[in-house]
Amino acid sequence: MPRYVLANSQNGRFHGDTGRLSGADIGSPVDAALALDEAMGRAPRGYGRARIGSGDATFDVYQVDAAPNLRPGASDDECLAHARRHGTHVASLISYLS
């Protein structure tokens, strides 16, 4: 199962890491956003894809296949920096109320 790290596209801050979720079945960037929303107790919303780098996105999604150098309990900033360095920017998502 891939691990996804989401960053807020507008301010570049960490939003969430699916590696911190237990038992979630996550197969896509949209699944990752939905699972993180649910884990954070956010109201349900939908997601659509935006062109990477368009400036219109809500979240940038990085896929990190393995995180051997990321220590357990790493801070949000460390996690995001690791994803940007070692992961792949796989999607940009726009959120909307559903």
QUIJO-V962745 format. One record per residue. PSI is psi as a letter, one per 40 degrees, with the letter a starting at -180 (999 if undefined). NEAR is the number of other ideal C-beta (glycine too) atoms within 8 Angstrom. Layout:
psi={PSI:PSI}
near={NEAR:NEAR}
//
This chain:
psi={h:i:h:i:h:h:i:h:d:d:e:e:i:h:d:i:h:e:e:e:i:h:e:h:h:h:e:i:d:d:d:d:d:d:d:d:d:d:d:e:f:i:i:h:i:i:i:i:i:i:h:h:e:d:e:e:i:d:i:h:h:h:h:h:d:i:f:d:e:h:i:h:e:i:i:d:d:d:d:d:d:d:d:d:d:e:a:h:h:e:i:h:i:h:i:i:h:999}
near={5:9:11:14:17:15:14:11:10:5:4:6:8:12:8:11:12:14:9:5:10:3:4:8:6:12:6:6:11:10:10:14:14:9:12:13:11:8:9:7:4:7:5:6:10:8:12:7:9:10:7:9:5:8:5:7:12:9:13:11:15:14:11:15:6:4:9:4:6:9:6:3:3:8:5:8:7:10:14:12:8:15:13:9:6:7:12:5:10:8:10:16:15:11:9:8:5:5}
//
